[in-house]
Amino acid sequence: MKKIDHDRPEVVDITVHQLRNNNKIVSRTSTKAMAKFISDRVEKLKELYEQCVPKVEHKWVLPKGVTDGRKAIKIEFIVGEDISPFDLPDFEDQMPSLIDYIKEG
């Protein structure tokens, strides 16, 4: 029976998880490359959100039992389809790929 030493964790080879299709190990990205990837992704998300803004109508509604117009509430009604850029079928294809920012090892 194998004795388990609980003070020492088992060593796991994580390079298997870092292999790409061509069996090269992916190296880490530089801080500059990661910052560039994140900023490019944010810019693309801003662009997609501008494209996906739904049309809205505003209506003034009085609460029940109130007749004073000063207590009216402005409610926004969405006209048409309200879609998030994350729900687009080709969302991942439109976004920058992290693989483009990683140097091969």
C-alpha positions in Angstrom: 0.0 0.0 0.0 1.3 3.4 -1.0 1.9 5.8 1.9 0.5 9.3 1.2 2.5 12.2 2.6 0.0 15.0 3.2 2.7 17.6 3.8 3.9 17.4 0.2 1.7 18.0 -2.8 2.0 15.7 -5.8 3.9 17.2 -8.8 1.6 17.7 -11.8 2.9 18.3 -15.3 1.0 21.3 -16.5 2.8 21.6 -19.8 0.3 19.2 -21.3 -2.3 21.9 -20.9 -0.1 24.5 -22.6 0.3 22.6 -25.9 -1.2 24.0 -29.0 -2.3 22.0 -32.1 1.3 22.0 -33.4 2.6 20.6 -30.1 4.6 23.7 -29.2 4.4 25.0 -25.7 2.8 28.4 -25.4 5.0 30.9 -23.7 3.8 33.6 -21.4 2.9 37.0 -22.9 4.7 40.1 -21.9 2.9 42.7 -19.8 2.8 45.1 -22.8 1.3 42.4 -25.0 -1.4 41.6 -22.4 -2.2 45.3 -21.9 -2.5 45.7 -25.7 -4.8 42.6 -26.0 -7.0 44.0 -23.2 -7.2 47.5 -24.7 -7.9 46.1 -28.2 -10.7 43.9 -26.7 -12.2 46.9 -24.8 -12.2 49.0 -28.0 -13.9 46.3 -30.0 -16.5 45.9 -27.2 -17.2 49.6 -27.3 -17.7 49.4 -31.0 -20.0 46.5 -30.8 -22.1 48.1 -28.0 -22.5 51.2 -30.2 -23.8 49.0 -33.0 -26.2 47.1 -30.6 -28.0 50.1 -29.0 -31.7 49.4 -29.1 -34.3 52.1 -29.9 -36.1 53.3 -26.8 -39.2 55.4 -26.0 -39.8 57.4 -22.9 -43.2 57.7 -21.3 -44.4 59.5 -18.2 -46.5 57.3 -15.9 -48.4 58.3 -12.8 -48.3 55.9 -9.9 -51.7 54.4 -8.9 -53.9 56.8 -7.0 -51.7 59.9 -7.8 -53.2 62.7 -9.8 -50.3 65.2 -9.3 -48.2 65.3 -12.4 -45.1 66.3 -10.5 -45.0 62.8 -9.1 -45.0 61.1 -12.5 -42.2 58.6 -13.2 -40.3 58.5 -16.5 -40.2 54.9 -17.8 -38.0 53.7 -20.6 -39.6 51.2 -23.1 -37.3 49.3 -25.5 -38.7 49.2 -29.0 -37.4 46.3 -31.1 -34.8 43.8 -30.0 -32.4 44.4 -27.2 -29.3 42.3 -27.9 -26.0 42.2 -26.1 -22.8 41.9 -28.1 -22.0 38.8 -26.1 -25.2 37.2 -27.7 -24.0 37.7 -31.3 -23.4 34.4 -33.1 -20.0 35.5 -34.4 -18.9 37.3 -31.2 -15.7 35.3 -30.7 -14.7 35.7 -34.4 -15.1 39.5 -34.1 -13.1 39.8 -30.9 -9.2 39.9 -30.9 -7.7 36.5 -30.2 -5.3 36.1 -27.4 -3.2 33.7 -29.5 -2.3 36.6 -31.8 -0.6 38.3 -28.8 1.3 35.2 -27.5 4.8 34.5 -28.7 5.5 30.9 -29.6 7.8 29.1 -27.2 
